[in-house]
Amino acid sequence: MPRPIRAAISASALAHNLALAMKYAAPAKTWAVVKANAYGHGLLRAAKAFSAAHGLALLDLADALRLRAAGESRPLLMLEGFFSPQDIALFARYRLTPVVHCAEQIAMLEKTPFEGTMEVYLKVNSGMNRLGFSGEGVAAAWHALRNMPRVGAITLMTHFADADGETGVEPQLKWFEVLVHGIEAPRSLANSAALLRFPELTRADWVRPGIMLYGGTPFAFRTAAEIGLKPAMTLASEIIAVQNLEPGERVGYGFTYEAPRPMRVGVIACGYADGYPRHAPTGTPVLVAGRRTQIVGRVSMDMIVCDLTDIPEAGHGAPVVLWGEGLPVEEVAVAAGTVNYELLCALAPRVQVVEVP
């Protein structure tokens, strides 16, 4: 039989989370963000579950072509646009909407012939200082695009750096309005955090939720359950061995954990090669036989050790939940000093994925 680790992906949870996002977004339209293999949930699987979305947003041209080959006919927003002039003909042929964020892309569009017309998103740098035009470059880019006969509708776009934090969105919104003054065009502003926290300010014409679609909260101060989200991925395994420790005996590489008392520990068939964070410390929560306990010692490539001392009924074959149903991924992420996004996206190809209702 296969190694007993699997990721169960719930189509109904994905659809539920999208419906909640669209409720916040209405009457704006919704791009469902499916980049990074739909945050580890499977590109085609997520696209099907997000059938109610008005369009899908992603990064890689190869993924967009996979979607088109699978029969996906909705708009596809390419969040980093095209990377070379050779991409442009494919963008036009497959009706892909590029985000145009730099002068070099505008030059490519000006010099590269293509068939038909292409809608574009014009990325405005409102203070995050990653991608986008700033200062006088915004108006210059707008006019350049407007003067290209094969460029169709243009939507203005920006991205918030701290919608989930103390700064919020208002400083960036104010600067965005200064930068786009005098430009009349549809707008796309909100990510998950902005949509949930500042819907009236940021829903505009199109929203772009990501993490919330997969059941993760974008906030440190508000849980997914409080928002009404459902976990779409449950990473589960089993206990494959049990050890009994005497006080002073140690566990795992580097002997980083020493038993303070007589202990019973279990070995879980999961490790960093499965996508579990190697830096998760002793104390990171885990569910065994439906009861909460903690990992002890260092995470190995293929195994994790957990404390079974107070779960006497759990032995070889006992079910384990690493995150998901019953154990929010955020709790594991916080314990490991990272974010839920990273854990979901890091699911390894060797983990069996099963679809559940």
Rosetta blueprint (number, residue, H / E / L):
1 M L
2 P L
3 R L
4 P L
5 I L
6 R E
7 A E
8 A E
9 I E
10 S E
11 A H
12 S H
13 A H
14 L H
15 A H
16 H H
17 N H
18 L H
19 A H
20 L H
21 A H
22 M H
23 K H
24 Y H
25 A H
26 A L
27 P L
28 A L
29 K E
30 T E
31 W E
32 A E
33 V E
34 V L
35 K H
36 A H
37 N H
38 A H
39 Y H
40 G L
41 H L
42 G L
43 L H
44 L H
45 R H
46 A H
47 A H
48 K H
49 A H
50 F L
51 S L
52 A L
53 A L
54 H L
55 G E
56 L E
57 A E
58 L E
59 L L
60 D L
61 L H
62 A H
63 D H
64 A H
65 L H
66 R H
67 L H
68 R H
69 A H
70 A L
71 G L
72 E L
73 S L
74 R L
75 P L
76 L E
77 L E
78 M E
79 L L
80 E L
81 G L
82 F L
83 F L
84 S L
85 P H
86 Q H
87 D H
88 I H
89 A H
90 L H
91 F H
92 A H
93 R H
94 Y L
95 R L
96 L E
97 T E
98 P E
99 V E
100 V E
101 H L
102 C L
103 A H
104 E H
105 Q H
106 I H
107 A H
108 M H
109 L H
110 E H
111 K H
112 T L
113 P L
114 F L
115 E L
116 G L
117 T L
118 M E
119 E E
120 V E
121 Y E
122 L E
123 K E
124 V E
125 N L
126 S L
127 G L
128 M L
129 N L
130 R L
131 L L
132 G L
133 F E
134 S L
135 G L
136 E L
137 G H
138 V H
139 A H
140 A H
141 A H
142 W H
143 H H
144 A H
145 L H
146 R H
147 N L
148 M L
149 P L
150 R L
151 V E
152 G E
153 A E
154 I E
155 T E
156 L E
157 M E
158 T L
159 H L
160 F L
161 A L
162 D L
163 A L
164 D L
165 G L
166 E L
167 T L
168 G L
169 V L
170 E H
171 P H
172 Q H
173 L H
174 K H
175 W H
176 F H
177 E H
178 V H
179 L H
180 V L
181 H L
182 G L
183 I L
184 E L
185 A L
186 P L
187 R E
188 S E
189 L L
190 A L
191 N L
192 S H
193 A H
194 A H
195 L H
196 L H
197 R H
198 F L
199 P H
200 E H
201 L H
202 T H
203 R L
204 A L
205 D L
206 W E
207 V E
208 R L
209 P L
210 G L
211 I H
212 M H
213 L H
214 Y H
215 G L
216 G L
217 T L
218 P L
219 F L
220 A L
221 F L
222 R L
223 T L
224 A H
225 A H
226 E H
227 I H
228 G L
229 L L
230 K L
231 P L
232 A L
233 M E
234 T E
235 L E
236 A E
237 S E
238 E E
239 I E
240 I E
241 A E
242 V E
243 Q E
244 N E
245 L E
246 E L
247 P L
248 G L
249 E L
250 R E
251 V E
252 G L
253 Y H
254 G H
255 F H
256 T L
257 Y E
258 E E
259 A L
260 P L
261 R L
262 P L
263 M E
264 R E
265 V E
266 G E
267 V E
268 I E
269 A L
270 C L
271 G L
272 Y H
273 A H
274 D H
275 G L
276 Y L
277 P L
278 R L
279 H L
280 A L
281 P L
282 T L
283 G L
284 T L
285 P E
286 V E
287 L E
288 V E
289 A L
290 G L
291 R E
292 R E
293 T E
294 Q E
295 I E
296 V E
297 G L
298 R L
299 V L
300 S L
301 M L
302 D L
303 M L
304 I E
305 V E
306 C E
307 D E
308 L L
309 T L
310 D L
311 I L
312 P L
313 E L
314 A L
315 G L
316 H L
317 G L
318 A L
319 P E
320 V E
321 V E
322 L E
323 W E
324 G E
325 E L
326 G L
327 L E
328 P L
329 V H
330 E H
331 E H
332 V H
333 A H
334 V H
335 A H
336 A L
337 G L
338 T L
339 V L
340 N H
341 Y H
342 E H
343 L H
344 L H
345 C H
346 A L
347 L L
348 A L
349 P L
350 R L
351 V L
352 Q E
353 V E
354 V E
355 E E
356 V E
357 P L
